[in-house]
């Protein structure tokens, strides 16, 4: 017998803002999936700082989400949260 998983804040699908949708798509996604898709975008576009790989160098699309040209991976989660509803 399988039990249904409880819907938590991390697993509940959230709608991305227009700016975030330009990076990850417009479909509602749970926070965990949003972060995974962001990392996929960052790695595909080679946006990690080569001297300090914990920093992300924002291209035009990411800068619209993050609000500045470079962010740390720790800042990223908080900044992205503002673009989910």
C-alpha positions as CSV (number, residue, x, y, z in Angstrom):
1,X,0.0,0.0,0.0
2,X,1.4,3.4,-0.9
3,X,0.6,6.6,0.9
4,X,0.2,10.0,-0.7
5,X,3.0,12.4,0.0
6,X,2.2,15.4,2.1
7,X,2.4,18.7,0.1
8,X,5.0,20.9,1.7
9,X,6.3,24.4,0.9
10,X,9.1,22.8,-1.0
11,X,7.0,20.4,-3.1
12,X,4.0,22.7,-3.8
13,X,4.2,24.0,-7.4
14,X,4.7,27.8,-7.6
15,X,4.2,30.0,-10.6
16,X,7.4,31.9,-11.7
17,X,7.4,35.6,-12.5
18,X,7.8,36.8,-16.1
19,X,11.6,37.4,-15.5
20,X,12.1,33.9,-14.0
21,X,10.0,32.2,-16.6
22,X,12.4,33.6,-19.3
23,X,15.1,31.4,-17.6
24,X,13.2,28.2,-16.5
25,X,9.9,28.3,-18.4
26,X,6.5,29.4,-17.3
27,X,5.1,26.1,-16.0
28,X,4.5,26.0,-12.2
29,X,7.3,24.1,-10.5
30,X,8.2,23.2,-6.9
31,X,11.1,25.2,-5.3
32,X,13.4,22.2,-5.6
33,X,12.8,21.9,-9.3
34,X,13.2,25.7,-9.8
35,X,16.7,25.5,-8.2
36,X,17.6,22.5,-10.3
37,X,16.5,24.3,-13.5
38,X,18.5,27.4,-12.6
39,X,21.6,25.4,-12.0
40,X,21.1,23.6,-15.4
41,X,20.8,27.1,-17.0
42,X,23.9,28.4,-15.2
43,X,26.0,25.4,-16.2
44,X,24.7,25.3,-19.8
45,X,25.6,28.9,-20.2
46,X,28.9,28.7,-18.3
47,X,27.9,31.4,-15.8
48,X,30.0,30.3,-12.8
49,X,32.8,32.6,-11.9
50,X,36.0,30.7,-13.0
51,X,38.1,31.9,-10.1
52,X,35.4,31.4,-7.4
53,X,32.9,28.8,-8.6
54,X,30.5,29.7,-5.7
55,X,29.6,32.9,-7.5
56,X,27.3,33.2,-10.4
57,X,27.9,35.8,-13.2
58,X,24.5,36.9,-14.3
59,X,23.7,37.3,-18.0
60,X,20.8,39.6,-19.0
61,X,18.1,37.1,-18.2
62,X,19.5,36.1,-14.8
63,X,20.2,39.7,-13.9
64,X,16.5,40.5,-14.3
65,X,15.8,37.9,-11.7
66,X,18.8,38.5,-9.3
67,X,18.9,42.3,-9.6
68,X,22.7,42.5,-9.8
69,X,25.6,41.3,-12.1
70,X,27.0,38.7,-9.7
71,X,25.5,36.7,-6.8
72,X,26.7,33.9,-4.5
73,X,25.0,30.5,-4.7
74,X,23.7,31.2,-1.2
75,X,22.1,34.5,-2.1
76,X,20.5,32.9,-5.2
77,X,17.8,31.0,-3.3
78,X,16.5,34.0,-1.4
79,X,16.5,36.2,-4.5
80,X,14.6,33.6,-6.6
81,X,12.0,33.1,-3.8
82,X,10.8,36.7,-4.5
83,X,9.9,35.5,-8.1
84,X,7.7,32.6,-7.1
85,X,4.0,32.9,-6.2
